[in-house]
Amino acid sequence: MKKLTNRGLHRDIAYFYLGLIIAFSFSGIILNHRQDWYPMNYVYDSKPFELQIPEDTKELTKEYIISKTEDVGKYDGHRVREGKLRVYFKGNAIFDADATTGKGIIEFKRKVPIIGHSMYLHKSTNNFWVWYSDIFGVAMLVIAITGVMIPMGKKGFKARGWKLAVLGMIIPILFLIFFS
């Protein structure tokens, strides 16, 4: 039986999680810039729409909205906030309108293939996926620790690696101190 080494453990865990590392890297970068481009929901079509708003806003119920929007899609929820009405439909259609006039626009959205779907990995709350992601997090710790412990001579952790590690830790700490 072969001896288990830091290098072997580091390599094998990295190989096993290669696909997830790539997917999390891409989706993490995209999530950092979601205000500029959000591939989970890009608008592929839109059209003006007007919903007749009842005199009494208490009548603006789920049932009322369903009866007036059956031809748009299957109702998935709504809200009224700061004079704006938003109605969600299954299949990623959203109606945004003025809550007093009912005039607005329906946007039909879909995910960017592959990239938009990989973002689901970052956002999923599926019980299995949460546990799998937690195990992945532990595996990333093992990769970091075994990587530090791989002897590398003049370029190893004891020689210069510790300086890079300290610098790499200082940057997030400073961010937390000054920007959170």
C-alpha positions in Angstrom: 0.0 0.0 0.0 1.3 3.4 -1.0 2.1 6.0 1.7 -0.3 8.9 1.8 1.6 12.2 1.3 0.7 15.8 1.4 1.4 16.2 -2.3 -0.8 13.2 -3.2 -3.6 14.3 -1.0 -3.4 17.8 -2.3 -3.3 16.6 -5.9 -6.1 14.0 -5.6 -8.6 16.3 -3.8 -7.9 19.0 -6.4 -8.5 16.6 -9.2 -11.8 15.4 -7.7 -13.1 19.0 -7.2 -11.7 20.5 -10.4 -15.1 20.9 -12.1 -16.7 22.5 -9.0 -13.7 24.8 -8.5 -14.1 26.1 -12.0 -17.9 26.4 -11.7 -17.7 28.3 -8.3 -14.9 30.5 -9.7 -17.0 31.6 -12.7 -20.2 32.0 -10.8 -18.5 33.8 -7.9 -17.0 36.4 -10.3 -20.4 36.9 -12.0 -22.1 37.3 -8.6 -19.6 40.0 -7.7 -20.7 41.9 -10.8 -24.4 41.0 -10.8 -25.4 44.7 -10.9 -23.7 45.0 -14.3 -24.7 41.6 -15.8 -26.8 38.9 -14.3 -27.0 35.8 -16.4 -29.6 34.1 -14.2 -32.2 36.4 -15.7 -31.6 38.3 -18.9 -34.5 39.9 -20.7 -35.1 38.3 -24.1 -38.5 40.0 -24.8 -40.7 42.7 -23.3 -44.0 44.3 -24.1 -46.2 47.0 -22.6 -49.1 45.8 -20.5 -51.8 47.5 -18.5 -53.5 46.0 -15.5 -56.8 47.5 -14.5 -56.3 48.5 -10.9 -59.4 48.3 -8.7 -60.6 51.5 -6.9 -59.9 50.0 -3.5 -56.3 48.7 -3.4 -57.4 46.0 -0.8 -59.1 44.3 -3.8 -55.7 43.9 -5.5 -55.4 40.3 -4.4 -53.8 37.2 -5.8 -57.2 36.1 -7.1 -57.9 39.5 -8.8 -54.4 39.5 -10.4 -54.8 35.9 -11.6 -58.2 36.8 -13.2 -56.7 39.7 -15.1 -53.4 38.1 -16.2 -54.4 34.5 -17.2 -53.2 35.1 -20.8 -49.7 36.3 -19.6 -48.7 33.2 -17.6 -49.1 31.3 -14.4 -49.1 33.6 -11.4 -46.2 33.1 -9.0 -46.6 36.0 -6.6 -46.9 39.8 -6.4 -46.0 42.8 -4.2 -46.8 46.4 -3.9 -43.9 48.6 -2.7 -43.5 52.4 -2.8 -46.2 52.9 -5.4 -44.9 50.1 -7.7 -46.6 46.8 -8.4 -44.6 43.8 -9.4 -46.2 40.5 -10.5 -44.1 37.4 -10.9 -45.1 34.6 -13.3 -43.7 31.1 -13.5 -41.3 30.7 -16.3 -39.5 34.0 -15.5 -41.9 36.6 -16.6 -42.2 39.8 -14.5 -44.7 42.6 -14.8 -43.6 46.0 -13.3 -46.2 48.7 -13.2 -47.3 51.9 -11.5 -49.6 50.7 -8.7 -52.2 53.5 -9.3 -52.4 53.4 -13.1 -51.6 49.8 -13.8 -49.4 50.8 -16.8 -46.2 49.0 -17.1 -44.1 46.5 -18.9 -43.8 42.7 -18.9 -40.3 41.3 -19.2 -39.7 37.7 -20.3 -36.4 36.4 -18.9 -34.3 33.3 -19.2 -30.9 32.1 -18.0 -27.7 32.3 -20.1 -26.9 28.7 -20.9 -24.2 27.0 -18.7 -23.1 30.2 -17.0 -26.5 31.1 -15.6 -27.1 27.5 -14.6 -23.7 27.3 -12.8 -24.7 30.2 -10.7 -27.5 28.0 -9.3 -24.7 26.1 -7.6 -23.8 29.2 -5.6 -27.3 30.0 -4.6 -28.9 26.6 -4.1 -30.4 25.8 -0.6 -31.1 22.2 -1.5 -30.2 20.1 1.5 -28.0 17.6 -0.3 -26.2 20.5 -2.1 -25.6 22.4 1.2 -23.9 19.4 2.7 -21.9 18.7 -0.5 -20.8 22.3 -0.6 -19.8 22.2 3.1 -17.6 19.1 2.3 -16.2 21.0 -0.6 -15.3 23.9 1.8 -13.5 21.4 4.1 -11.7 20.0 1.0 -10.5 23.5 0.1 -9.1 23.8 3.6 -7.3 20.5 3.1 -5.9 21.7 -0.3 -4.7 24.9 1.3 -3.1 23.2 4.3 -1.5 20.3 2.3 -0.3 22.9 -0.3 1.5 24.8 2.4 3.1 21.6 3.7 4.5 20.4 0.4 8.3 21.0 0.7 9.6 23.3 -2.0 13.2 24.3 -1.0 14.1 27.9 -1.6 10.6 28.7 -2.8 8.8 26.8 -0.1 6.5 28.0 2.7 9.3 28.5 5.2 11.4 30.5 2.8 8.9 32.8 1.1 5.5 31.2 1.2 4.6 32.5 4.6 5.1 36.1 3.4 2.6 35.6 0.6 0.2 33.8 3.0 0.3 36.7 5.5 -0.2 39.3 2.7 -3.1 37.2 1.4 -4.7 37.2 4.8 -4.1 41.0 5.5 -6.0 42.1 2.4 -9.4 40.5 3.5 -8.9 41.6 7.1 -8.3 45.2 6.0 -11.4 45.0 3.8 -13.5 43.8 6.7 -12.1 46.6 9.0 -12.6 49.5 6.6 -15.6 48.4 4.4 -17.9 46.2 6.4 
